[in-house]
Amino acid sequence: MDRLQELRAEIDRIDAALAGLFQERMTVAAEIAAQKQARGLPVRDPERERAILEKLPARMPDPALRPYYARLQDCLLELSRAYQTALLPRTDADEARIFTDYPVVIKRGALARAGELFRLDRRVFLVTDSGVPAAYVKALAAQCAHHTIFTLPKGEQSKSLEQLANVWEAMLRHGLTRQDCVLAVGGGKVGDLAGFAAACFMRGVDFYNVPTTLLAMADAAVGGKTAVNFAGTKNPIGAFWRPKAVLMDPEVLGTLPARQLSNGMAEILKLGLTLDPTLFTRFEDPAGPGDLEALISQAVALKQSVVEQDEREAGLRRVLNFGHTLGHGIEAAQSGRGALLHGECVALGMLPLCGPAVRARLLPVLEGLELPTTVSVDVEAVLAAVAHDKKAGADGIEVVTVPEIGRWQFEKMTLSQLRERLQTLLPQGGIQNA
Ligand code: GLY
C-alpha cells in the first residue's frame, strides 16, 4: 500500500469512529428532547449553547484548528436542534408560547417540498415581484390547492401604501378569508409588504415567507418585522407579525448576481462582528466563508437568539441596527442615483463604528467580497437623513459600536462626532460635498 492509500485508510477509520460518536450524541440528544418536553422547555437553549461555544478553545489545543472545530461544533448544535425539533410533536400551546417555535427550514431543494412545511391545502395569496424568477413562483403555486399570484413591480418604490392597498383589494376580490394565507416569494421588500398585508387583512391571516435573496434570508425574513415606506421614510408603518413558517432554499441563490450575494453577506458580517467571532472568522478563511446553507443557518440562529430575547426591540434587538444608522443615511443621500445596494450601505455604515483592530480585519474582508469601503457622498445629506431617522433623540443619536469582534455597545454620538466618523469613508479621507 502506498502512503496515500495508507492515509486514506486511516481517514476512513477515523470517520467510522466519528459516525459511532455521532450516533451516540444524537441518542443522548433525543433523550434530552424528551426531558425538555416533559419540563415544558424549548428546544433552543441559547445560554447552554454559549457555554458550549466558550469551551471550544480549551478543547482544541491547536489554534489553527479552532475556527474549523468551532464550525463543527456549531454544525452539531444545529443538527441537534433540528433532530430534537423533528422528534417533538408540535402543539398550539407551543406555538403561542415560544417565539422561535415557528420553523425556519434552511435546505437545498426545499422549495419543491414547501407543501410539507406550509399548509397549502387552502386559498393561498402568493405575493412576489417582477424580479423573482417565474420558475420559483410556479414551483410554489403548483403545490397550492387554490392560488392567486400578485406581482409587484420590482424596486423599493413598490413598498408603498398604494401597492399595499392594491394587494388588499386583490385579496378581497379573490375571496380570501381568515382561514386562508399569504405566501411571500421574493426579497425583503416583498416579505415586508406581504407580511404587513397579512397582519392587517381580516385582523390577521397566516403568513408564510420564502425569501429568495441572501439579504432577506440573513435578515428580513426572520424576526417578524413587517412594514411599508411612508412619507419619504423607510418602514414607519408596520407591525410585528410572526410568520407561521419560513422556508429558505439556498439553491435559489444560484440565479442571484454576485453583487447581490455580497449584498447579503454584509448582513451576515454584521451578525458576526457584533455577536459571534466564529462567524466573522469564516470570512477570513482564504477558501471563502464556506457552504451557504451552513452560513445562513448560523446567521439565522444568531438573529433568532436576539429576537427571542427582545422581539419588540426594547433594547437588545437594537444591536441588529449595527451599520444601519449611517447605512440608511448613505442610502437616503444616494437615493435616485441607484448607486449602492442596502447591504453595501450597511458595510459602509459599519466601518466608521468599529474599533481600529476590528476595522483592520474588516477592510480586507469587505474588499474580498467586493463590498465598498469608501463612498463619494454628501456628508451633510447623510447627516440630515440620520437626524431624520427614528433613532435620533434630543441628546444625540444612539449607534451600535464594535470595539472588538463579538463585542458591541450602544453609544450616543452627536452629529459632529458622526460627521468626523463619516469623513473616514470619503475616498481622500477628507471633507466632501459630492
Ligand atoms: N433588520 C433588523 C431587525 O430585524 O431587527
Boltz pocket constraint, residues with backbone or C-beta under 6 A from the ligand:
constraints:
  - pocket:
      binder: B
      contacts: [[A, 219], [A, 220], [A, 222], [A, 223], [A, 225], [A, 317], [A, 320], [A, 321]]
      max_distance: 6.0
